[in-house]
């Protein structure tokens, strides 16, 4: 099928709840994707962050093929070997906790919220979250998300969430009380603009939770599994959460979510209190194990840090040409470029020229490149981005003349 035929198929049969770009992607390899008409694109935002090792990494593909030939799905009535192995990877590269597996980031957040309420004394039910956060689109996760655009049209939402500014420890202290079960936040905000917390902030939250008998929950859906140059984003601050939520990269590009909790907290999730029929099935957990193996085998944590510095250098070169670039921020292969203008036009122009990037919060260009991307591909992508910025500038100037 060509692009138009696929678009027509969607118009007729698929609900239009996504603002889709009129491009039909049919194949991917590493940091490159191709559409149905054969056009090639560099992908600096693979799978919305799910494809941390790029598209169709050979080791992950082989692991899926091998597992598919043995056992595609088995429910959690039984023990599943790859699920146990993936839980071991998460624990030994993290803080030694126990894992529960589901299918997505939103489901992981739901599990984390339930566990936080169940593992704290009766009467504690409130969760403090941060402005500009994003935790998912189910009712619990949406209630935790402090962005009006995500919540619009769905009131009344789940009670018990307090929203405060990200990075402001005093604001957190002002809202916690004897009914507060925990604090939930992303170690680096993703959709909120790639916002890195100020020094000492996560440590202060840990201390506050310890003092008040609350749990600290980290949403590592975007920061987890090596993206920031460490296995988990909170490790940059040497702070251990009570519960962390994972998804996106943890399944190696397949549909997988998880929470990992300290054993004494995890033990509150007793039989019958929570479940997921597909969660942690053999196929996706085998892919997750393969993902961890490749990151460790190929020393990709160090490579993520190298990419970070290389990309920041490319941004500095662009700053000398385009006055609307204010700064860059992020860690590892999680990069935000702050603009003083709306970036959506730049994203659209870049895509036309063969580069996929993302714009969030209107003025932040967001990149989540694969840990396997080469410097040559980064060079090519930033040349396209520069051309797109030049064209967008011309278009803006023409519109004001």
Secondary structure, 3 states (H helix, E strand, C coil): CCHHHHHHHHHHHCCCCCCCCCCCEEEEEECEEEECCCCEEEECCHHHHCCCCCECCHHHHHHHHHHHCCCCCCCCCCCCHHHHHHHHHHHHHCCCCEEEEECCHHHHHHHHHHHHHHCCCCCCCEEEEEECCCCCCCHHHHHHCECHHHHCCCCCCCCCEEEECCCCHHHHHHHCCCCEEEEEECCEECCCCCEECCCCHHHHHHHHHHHHCCEEEEECCCCCCCCCCCCCHHHHHCCCCCEEEECHHHHCCCCCEEEEECHHHHCCCCCCCCCCCCCCCHHHHHHHHHHHHHHHHCCHHHHHHHHHHHHHHHHHHHHCCCCCEEEEEEECCEEEEEECCCCHHHHHHHHHCCEECEEECCCEEEECCCCCCCHHHHHHHHHHHHHHHHHHHHHHHHHHC
